[in-house]
Amino acid sequence: MAQHSQRVIDRLMATVTVNAETGCWESSYAKTPSGYRMMGIDNKKVMRIHRVAYEAFVGEVPDGLVLDHLCRNRGCCNPEHLEPVTNQENVNRGLLGDMRRYDICRRGHTLVDAYTLKNGVRRCKWCRAEDRVKWKKWERKPA
């Protein structure tokens, strides 16, 4: 088990408020652009707070696994809302997985008229057309 000092755990818990509706433990630590909260550990490294909380209250994350937020709140550090899963499972459960289950692409176009590649991946014809236009404009720029 990753050993975090009691001082680190106390610092983390001092910043946590519990959301009564969701049960999420939300911290006031700095948020990354992707929505994760970070904290410094003993002046040595910076870690995501959900990992610190999981290691402190549950145990070490098994090798090859990542923590999935079951609550879908990246700022949450409630160990009961975290589950070790493979990276692929985490992606499948997340936003990209949601988009795969539905008939929309990442830019919001419907995939009704999508084409399917040999590997079974669906591609949006509208995104492809937009990308071609951007590429052609980029190609034409004089050096």
Backbone bond lengths (Angstrom), bond angles and torsions (degrees), N, CA, C in turn:
res aa  C-N    CA-C-N  psi(-1)  N-CA   C-N-CA  omega(-1)  CA-C   N-CA-C  phi
1 M - - - 1.452 - - 1.528 108.90 -
2 A 1.319 115.94 136.44 1.463 120.09 176.23 1.526 107.72 -65.97
3 Q 1.297 115.23 126.15 1.456 119.91 -176.16 1.524 109.78 -94.12
4 H 1.296 115.99 106.66 1.461 120.21 172.93 1.512 106.73 -99.11
5 S 1.315 115.96 138.02 1.458 119.78 -178.63 1.524 109.89 -66.04
6 Q 1.304 115.14 155.44 1.465 120.39 178.50 1.520 109.91 -59.87
7 R 1.332 116.82 -32.05 1.463 121.34 178.53 1.524 110.90 -62.26
8 V 1.340 117.39 -41.61 1.471 121.65 179.04 1.529 109.76 -65.32
9 I 1.324 116.37 -44.98 1.471 120.42 179.97 1.523 110.47 -62.96
10 D 1.337 116.85 -43.06 1.470 120.61 178.58 1.523 111.29 -62.59
11 R 1.357 116.80 -40.85 1.471 120.16 178.34 1.520 110.62 -61.84
12 L 1.338 116.52 -43.14 1.462 120.38 179.45 1.525 110.46 -63.00
13 M 1.326 116.65 -50.27 1.466 120.49 -174.90 1.532 112.32 -67.43
14 A 1.324 117.31 -24.05 1.469 120.67 177.43 1.527 111.33 -68.40
15 T 1.335 117.51 -21.66 1.465 120.72 -178.06 1.531 112.42 -98.71
16 V 1.330 116.92 -3.42 1.463 121.46 -173.09 1.523 111.59 -89.31
17 T 1.338 114.88 133.97 1.467 121.10 167.98 1.523 106.62 -122.08
18 V 1.322 115.69 144.12 1.464 120.30 -177.95 1.517 108.81 -95.94
19 N 1.320 115.57 126.09 1.461 121.75 175.81 1.528 107.13 -77.13
20 A 1.330 117.01 115.82 1.463 121.71 -175.31 1.528 112.31 -63.43
21 E 1.325 117.13 -32.09 1.468 120.74 -178.64 1.518 112.50 -73.37
22 T 1.337 116.39 -46.19 1.464 120.73 -171.92 1.523 113.99 -101.46
23 G 1.335 116.69 -21.47 1.458 120.34 -174.77 1.517 112.92 81.68
24 C 1.340 116.90 3.57 1.464 120.76 179.33 1.521 110.37 -69.77
25 W 1.327 115.44 139.95 1.454 121.80 171.54 1.514 106.22 -91.31
26 E 1.321 117.45 108.70 1.459 121.57 -176.90 1.517 109.81 -106.94
27 S 1.317 116.35 132.03 1.451 122.67 -175.44 1.525 110.90 -106.91
28 S 1.319 114.98 161.45 1.464 119.75 177.65 1.527 111.82 -97.92
29 Y 1.334 118.04 7.52 1.461 120.07 177.21 1.527 110.43 -64.23
30 A 1.329 115.30 162.76 1.469 122.09 -177.93 1.522 110.77 -58.04
31 K 1.325 114.22 141.36 1.460 121.11 -179.27 1.522 109.61 -105.25
32 T 1.327 116.39 135.83 1.460 121.18 176.02 1.531 108.45 -77.23
33 P 1.334 118.21 165.03 1.469 119.65 177.16 1.532 112.88 -57.70
34 S 1.330 116.91 -26.65 1.462 119.37 179.81 1.524 112.70 -87.29
35 G 1.333 118.22 0.32 1.457 121.34 172.41 1.515 116.76 99.95
36 Y 1.335 118.02 -0.54 1.461 120.66 178.58 1.518 110.10 -85.52
37 R 1.324 116.68 147.13 1.468 122.02 176.40 1.520 108.70 -95.32
38 M 1.344 116.54 141.28 1.459 122.74 -175.70 1.525 110.56 -123.74
39 M 1.349 115.88 149.88 1.466 120.19 174.08 1.516 109.83 -144.15
40 G 1.330 115.49 151.01 1.454 121.01 176.56 1.517 110.44 -79.98
41 I 1.334 116.20 141.24 1.459 121.96 -179.52 1.522 108.57 -115.17
42 D 1.323 116.99 110.03 1.467 123.39 174.55 1.526 113.65 46.75
43 N 1.309 118.23 40.58 1.469 124.29 178.24 1.526 113.25 55.61
44 K 1.337 117.50 20.93 1.466 120.44 -178.09 1.514 112.06 -109.80
45 K 1.318 116.86 -43.85 1.460 119.24 -177.18 1.519 109.64 -153.41
46 V 1.320 114.88 168.17 1.457 122.33 177.69 1.519 107.16 -111.36
47 M 1.333 116.36 132.68 1.469 121.01 -178.79 1.517 110.17 -129.68
48 R 1.319 115.38 156.43 1.457 121.12 172.39 1.522 108.33 -70.84
49 I 1.334 115.74 135.58 1.463 118.69 -172.98 1.525 113.03 -66.41
50 H 1.335 118.06 -29.16 1.457 117.44 -179.75 1.525 110.61 -66.38
51 R 1.308 116.79 -31.60 1.473 120.23 177.95 1.530 110.54 -71.90
52 V 1.341 116.20 -41.04 1.463 120.25 177.34 1.527 109.57 -59.99
53 A 1.322 117.34 -47.11 1.467 121.25 -178.93 1.524 111.21 -63.50
54 Y 1.317 117.21 -43.14 1.467 120.56 -179.58 1.526 110.13 -62.15
55 E 1.333 116.44 -46.68 1.459 120.33 -179.44 1.523 112.10 -65.33
56 A 1.333 117.00 -33.94 1.460 120.53 -178.97 1.529 112.48 -74.48
57 F 1.328 117.76 -37.44 1.463 120.52 -172.58 1.527 114.90 -105.08
58 V 1.332 117.50 -20.12 1.466 120.23 -177.28 1.524 111.07 -116.97
59 G 1.316 116.32 -54.86 1.456 121.50 -178.10 1.509 109.94 149.85
60 E 1.314 115.17 -177.06 1.451 120.41 -177.35 1.530 110.88 -69.75
61 V 1.325 116.00 146.06 1.464 121.71 175.54 1.528 107.22 -75.06
62 P 1.335 118.63 125.96 1.468 120.20 -178.88 1.531 111.54 -58.43
63 D 1.333 115.50 147.44 1.467 121.34 178.55 1.520 110.50 -56.47
64 G 1.326 116.04 137.69 1.458 121.59 177.45 1.517 113.98 84.92
65 L 1.335 117.13 -0.87 1.465 120.21 179.95 1.520 110.29 -115.32
66 V 1.316 115.39 156.76 1.467 122.98 175.50 1.520 107.84 -123.19
67 L 1.316 116.60 164.16 1.467 120.02 179.65 1.518 110.09 -91.60
68 D 1.314 115.37 126.62 1.461 122.17 177.23 1.512 108.31 -99.77
69 H 1.325 116.83 130.73 1.467 121.60 174.72 1.522 108.12 -81.46
70 L 1.318 117.38 105.80 1.458 121.38 -179.89 1.526 110.88 -65.22
71 C 1.340 116.33 -25.94 1.463 121.79 -179.46 1.532 111.92 -83.69
72 R 1.343 117.45 -7.18 1.462 125.01 -178.08 1.537 112.67 66.24
73 N 1.339 118.33 14.05 1.464 123.27 178.56 1.521 107.96 -105.04
74 R 1.323 117.81 105.91 1.458 121.58 -176.49 1.519 113.33 -66.38
75 G 1.317 117.28 -19.21 1.458 120.49 178.87 1.516 113.33 -86.71
76 C 1.319 117.88 -3.83 1.464 122.91 -177.67 1.522 110.37 -80.18
77 C 1.345 115.90 138.85 1.466 119.68 176.35 1.528 111.78 -124.49
78 N 1.335 117.39 21.68 1.460 121.50 176.22 1.527 108.31 -71.96
79 P 1.347 118.06 116.70 1.466 119.90 -177.34 1.530 113.14 -59.57
80 E 1.318 117.88 -25.16 1.463 120.63 177.96 1.526 111.94 -71.49
81 H 1.330 117.17 -16.93 1.462 122.02 179.31 1.534 111.98 -96.40
82 L 1.331 117.15 4.92 1.461 121.93 -175.52 1.525 110.36 -116.03
83 E 1.323 115.69 138.42 1.460 120.47 178.55 1.529 109.12 -137.17
84 P 1.338 117.47 129.67 1.465 119.65 175.28 1.526 110.27 -71.51
85 V 1.322 116.37 125.05 1.467 122.12 179.55 1.521 108.28 -142.16
86 T 1.321 116.85 168.33 1.466 119.47 174.38 1.528 108.62 -70.15
87 N 1.308 116.41 159.23 1.457 120.19 178.81 1.530 110.56 -60.13
88 Q 1.341 116.84 -40.51 1.462 120.40 179.93 1.527 110.97 -61.29
89 E 1.336 116.94 -42.54 1.468 120.21 178.77 1.530 110.22 -64.09
90 N 1.331 116.39 -39.20 1.465 120.76 178.99 1.527 110.68 -62.09
91 V 1.331 116.55 -43.14 1.469 120.87 178.12 1.528 109.78 -64.64
92 N 1.318 117.15 -44.71 1.466 120.64 -179.23 1.523 112.06 -60.90
93 R 1.328 116.38 -34.79 1.470 120.18 -179.91 1.525 112.34 -79.57
94 G 1.311 117.26 -23.14 1.457 121.63 -173.65 1.512 113.73 -82.67
95 L 1.320 115.40 -160.57 1.463 122.63 -175.62 1.518 112.02 -58.32
96 L 1.335 117.24 -45.54 1.459 118.91 -179.70 1.519 110.63 -63.42
97 G 1.327 116.48 -37.13 1.453 120.05 176.67 1.518 111.31 -64.03
98 D 1.318 116.44 -39.83 1.469 120.35 177.11 1.523 110.49 -60.72
99 M 1.336 115.56 -42.11 1.463 118.73 -178.48 1.526 110.99 -68.73
100 R 1.340 117.49 -32.02 1.458 119.65 177.52 1.523 111.02 -67.74
101 R 1.325 115.70 -34.83 1.465 119.46 -178.30 1.527 111.26 -72.72
102 Y 1.318 115.90 -28.42 1.457 119.79 -178.44 1.519 109.09 -100.52
103 D 1.281 115.82 178.77 1.454 120.29 -177.60 1.522 111.89 -103.91
104 I 1.354 115.49 50.19 1.465 120.18 175.56 1.518 109.02 -132.68
105 C 1.315 116.04 151.21 1.458 120.51 176.08 1.528 108.45 -91.58
106 R 1.322 116.44 178.69 1.464 119.55 -177.19 1.529 112.84 -67.75
107 R 1.335 117.83 -18.61 1.470 121.04 177.08 1.520 111.94 -96.12
108 G 1.330 116.97 1.92 1.457 120.47 174.90 1.510 116.26 95.20
109 H 1.335 118.15 2.09 1.470 120.52 177.64 1.527 109.96 -75.85
110 T 1.318 116.53 150.50 1.458 118.82 175.37 1.515 109.68 -75.48
111 L 1.331 115.66 146.45 1.455 120.59 -178.66 1.527 112.06 -99.82
112 V 1.326 116.10 23.08 1.460 120.11 179.05 1.523 109.85 -60.74
113 D 1.325 116.73 -42.20 1.457 121.25 -178.67 1.534 112.12 -99.79
114 A 1.315 117.20 24.80 1.464 120.38 -178.50 1.516 110.22 -71.78
115 Y 1.322 114.36 158.69 1.460 118.84 173.36 1.521 107.81 -109.62
116 T 1.310 117.25 154.35 1.456 122.53 -176.07 1.526 110.23 -111.72
117 L 1.331 115.10 130.48 1.464 120.66 177.51 1.531 109.80 -78.45
118 K 1.327 116.45 170.32 1.466 121.01 -178.90 1.529 112.44 -59.71
119 N 1.354 116.94 -30.09 1.457 119.99 -178.56 1.533 112.68 -85.28
120 G 1.327 117.40 5.85 1.458 121.41 176.57 1.520 115.11 91.07
121 V 1.331 117.64 -2.95 1.464 121.05 179.79 1.521 109.60 -77.21
122 R 1.328 115.81 133.10 1.464 119.90 177.33 1.519 109.67 -88.62
123 R 1.316 117.27 139.42 1.463 123.49 178.25 1.525 109.22 -120.79
124 C 1.312 114.91 140.99 1.457 121.14 179.91 1.528 109.60 -82.46
125 K 1.312 116.48 125.04 1.464 119.07 -179.16 1.523 111.20 -69.47
126 W 1.342 117.92 -29.34 1.464 121.05 -179.81 1.524 111.05 -70.74
127 C 1.330 116.41 -42.60 1.472 119.62 177.87 1.525 110.23 -64.12
128 R 1.315 116.62 -40.23 1.458 119.84 179.79 1.529 110.45 -62.39
129 A 1.334 116.37 -41.18 1.469 120.08 179.07 1.537 110.26 -64.62
130 E 1.346 116.81 -43.45 1.462 120.28 178.59 1.529 110.94 -62.23
131 D 1.328 116.46 -41.83 1.459 120.52 179.82 1.523 111.62 -64.61
132 R 1.339 116.85 -38.06 1.473 120.40 177.88 1.529 111.00 -62.44
133 V 1.328 116.71 -42.03 1.465 121.04 179.20 1.529 109.61 -62.59
134 K 1.332 117.10 -45.76 1.464 120.77 179.19 1.529 110.54 -61.77
135 W 1.326 117.07 -42.74 1.457 121.37 -178.99 1.522 110.73 -63.66
136 K 1.322 116.58 -42.59 1.468 119.57 -179.40 1.525 110.71 -64.99
137 K 1.330 117.21 -39.49 1.467 119.92 177.56 1.520 109.98 -63.81
138 W 1.320 116.78 -40.91 1.455 121.13 -179.36 1.525 110.65 -66.58
139 E 1.336 117.02 -40.85 1.461 121.57 179.71 1.530 112.18 -62.49
140 R 1.349 117.50 -34.77 1.460 122.34 -174.99 1.514 113.27 -77.65
141 K 1.330 118.60 -14.65 1.461 119.62 -177.31 1.529 109.76 -63.48
142 P 1.332 116.16 131.13 1.470 119.30 178.92 1.531 110.41 -70.10
143 A 1.297 115.66 147.21 1.472 121.44 -177.88 1.505 111.74 -76.27
